[in-house]
Amino acid sequence: MEPEVAIKLVNDMLAFIASFEGDVPGATEKECGNFREQDLEGAKAIARKMIPVLKKLDARRLRLRKIANVRHAPVSKGTLQQRGTRL
């Protein structure tokens, strides 16, 4: 994904969150075990605070390392199982 596309996507997402009205999908006990943790007004407040911050962001200031260039240490099957990773 090009940096310009990512920046626009994040800004659009924040605008959507900041202006969202209605029921939050999955915010009932039947739909989500953590339904009490969901806070639409809190999410909207954070989105409103972040919008002006991220408006200043442009592709020249965004630095991403390509995932292909990141080296990871070998992980054993036992370590994956301890982390709860399905094999």
C-alpha positions, 0 to 999 in steps of 0.5 A: 500500500502506498503511503498516500493511500494509508494516510487517506484510509486512516483519516477517513476511518477517524472521520467515520468514528468521530461522526458515528451515530447508532448502535455499535455492532457487537456491543451486546453481551450476546455478541461479545464477551467484552461488550462492557469494554466498548465505549463509543463516546470515548472512541469518538473523543480520541478520534476527534483529537487525532484528526488534526494531528494526522492532518499534518502527516504526509508521505514524506514524513511517513517511514515504513519498513517493508515487511520483507526486509524485517528479519525475525529470529527463528521460533520453535514449535514449543514457543508457538504453542506456549503463545497460543498460536495454532499450528 
